[in-house]
Amino acid sequence: DLNYLETIWEEHLLNSTPIQYLCKTTFWRDLKIKVTDKVLIPRSETELIVDIVFRIFGKTSQKLIFAELGTGSGAISIALAINYPSWQGIATDIDQDAIAIANENHTNSSGRSNLKFYCGHWWNPLANYRGKLDLAISNPPYIPKDIYETLPKEIKKFEPKIALLGGEDGLKHIR
């Protein structure tokens, strides 16, 4: 619908709203991911996390339990759960809206039941998995405050600050 496309393009031009948020969808790896202003738009750089896991574990079929902390849209965990069907995944996020979006993305991307989502701060929802995890991954907020202030408005104005800002030095969540 050309009218719809024109409306989206005008909104993008007028307010710098990311196209992905206007369309409520982005494509990442081989996944179609729903995105709203409650989750970051998955970037190509985020694919490196999945690529590193692929390099380390190869085409293994061994059963592992992995956790992703700060899952957002769920893209990383979903990609791992699809590519490693014998693995069990647990993904956490502090924001209930992000968990709902991640759950929806998982349902729409995979019929598998090897991934669960929990709302809570970092490790807190994983108390029952203490000593049982084989892999923990995260793409935490890491942008220092002074750099955050200089980000383009299409990022700073629309993407969730909690998922970007890593404190004064960018290491707030890593310590």
C-alpha positions in Angstrom: 0.0 0.0 0.0 1.7 3.1 -1.2 -0.2 5.4 1.2 1.0 3.3 4.1 4.6 3.4 2.8 4.3 7.2 2.3 3.0 7.6 5.9 5.9 5.6 7.3 8.5 7.5 5.2 7.1 10.9 6.3 7.2 9.9 9.9 10.8 8.7 9.5 11.7 12.0 7.8 9.9 14.3 10.2 10.8 12.7 13.5 13.8 10.4 12.7 11.8 7.4 13.9 13.7 4.3 12.9 12.0 2.5 10.1 12.1 -0.8 12.1 9.9 0.7 14.8 7.5 2.2 12.3 7.2 -1.2 10.6 7.3 -3.0 14.0 9.7 -5.5 12.3 13.3 -6.0 11.5 15.2 -8.8 9.8 18.2 -10.2 11.7 20.2 -13.2 10.5 17.4 -15.5 9.1 14.8 -14.3 11.6 11.9 -11.8 11.3 11.9 -10.0 14.6 9.1 -7.9 16.1 10.5 -4.7 17.6 9.0 -1.8 19.6 10.5 1.0 21.5 10.7 -1.4 24.5 13.6 -3.3 22.9 16.7 -2.5 20.9 16.7 -3.0 17.2 19.1 -6.0 16.8 22.2 -4.8 14.9 24.5 -6.7 12.6 27.2 -6.4 15.3 25.0 -8.4 17.6 25.4 -11.3 15.2 29.0 -11.6 16.3 27.8 -13.0 19.6 26.0 -15.8 17.9 28.9 -16.3 15.5 31.3 -16.7 18.4 29.1 -19.4 20.0 28.9 -21.2 16.6 32.8 -21.1 16.4 33.2 -22.4 19.9 30.5 -25.2 19.8 30.4 -26.0 16.1 27.8 -28.4 15.1 27.7 -30.1 18.4 24.6 -32.1 19.4 25.5 -32.4 23.0 22.9 -31.1 25.5 23.8 -27.8 27.1 21.9 -25.3 29.2 22.5 -21.7 28.2 21.3 -18.4 29.6 21.1 -15.0 28.0 21.0 -12.0 30.4 19.2 -8.9 29.0 17.5 -10.6 26.1 15.5 -7.7 24.8 13.8 -8.9 21.6 15.1 -12.4 22.2 17.1 -12.5 18.9 20.3 -14.0 20.3 18.6 -16.7 22.3 16.1 -17.6 19.5 19.0 -18.0 17.0 20.8 -20.3 19.4 17.7 -22.3 20.3 16.9 -22.8 16.6 20.4 -23.8 15.6 21.0 -26.0 18.7 17.6 -27.9 19.2 19.2 -30.2 21.9 20.1 -27.2 24.0 17.9 -25.7 26.7 17.8 -21.9 26.9 16.8 -19.5 29.5 16.6 -15.8 28.7 16.1 -12.9 31.2 15.2 -9.3 31.0 14.3 -6.7 33.6 11.4 -5.4 31.5 8.2 -7.4 31.3 7.3 -5.7 27.9 10.6 -7.0 26.5 9.9 -10.5 27.8 6.5 -10.4 26.1 8.1 -9.3 22.8 10.8 -12.0 23.1 8.2 -14.7 23.8 6.2 -13.6 20.7 9.3 -13.6 18.6 10.2 -17.1 19.7 6.7 -18.3 19.1 6.7 -16.8 15.6 10.2 -18.0 14.7 10.2 -21.5 16.1 7.9 -24.3 17.1 10.5 -25.6 19.6 10.1 -25.6 23.3 13.8 -25.4 24.2 13.7 -21.7 25.2 12.0 -20.0 28.2 11.9 -16.4 29.2 11.9 -14.9 32.7 11.5 -11.4 33.9 14.0 -10.2 36.5 17.3 -8.5 37.0 20.3 -10.2 35.4 20.9 -13.5 37.3 18.0 -13.2 39.8 15.5 -15.4 37.8 18.2 -18.1 37.4 18.5 -19.1 41.0 17.2 -22.6 40.2 19.9 -23.0 37.6 22.9 -22.3 39.9 25.7 -24.7 39.0 23.7 -26.1 36.0 24.5 -23.5 33.3 27.0 -24.4 30.6 27.0 -21.1 28.9 26.0 -17.5 29.8 25.9 -14.8 27.2 24.9 -11.1 27.2 25.0 -8.0 25.2 24.7 -5.7 28.2 24.3 -1.9 28.1 27.8 -0.7 27.6 27.7 2.9 26.3 29.3 5.4 28.6 27.2 8.4 29.6 29.3 10.9 27.7 29.1 8.9 24.5 25.4 8.2 25.0 24.7 12.0 25.0 26.3 12.2 21.5 24.4 9.3 19.9 22.2 10.1 16.9 18.7 11.2 17.8 17.2 8.1 16.0 18.9 6.0 18.6 18.8 8.2 21.7 15.2 9.4 21.2 13.6 6.0 20.4 15.6 3.1 21.7 15.3 2.1 25.4 17.9 4.0 27.4 18.1 1.1 30.0 19.3 -1.2 27.2 22.0 1.2 26.0 23.4 3.3 28.9 26.2 1.5 30.9 26.8 4.2 33.5 29.6 6.7 33.7 32.2 4.5 32.2 30.0 1.9 30.3 30.9 -0.9 32.7 28.0 -0.5 35.2 26.5 -3.9 34.3 29.7 -5.7 33.6 31.3 -5.5 37.0 
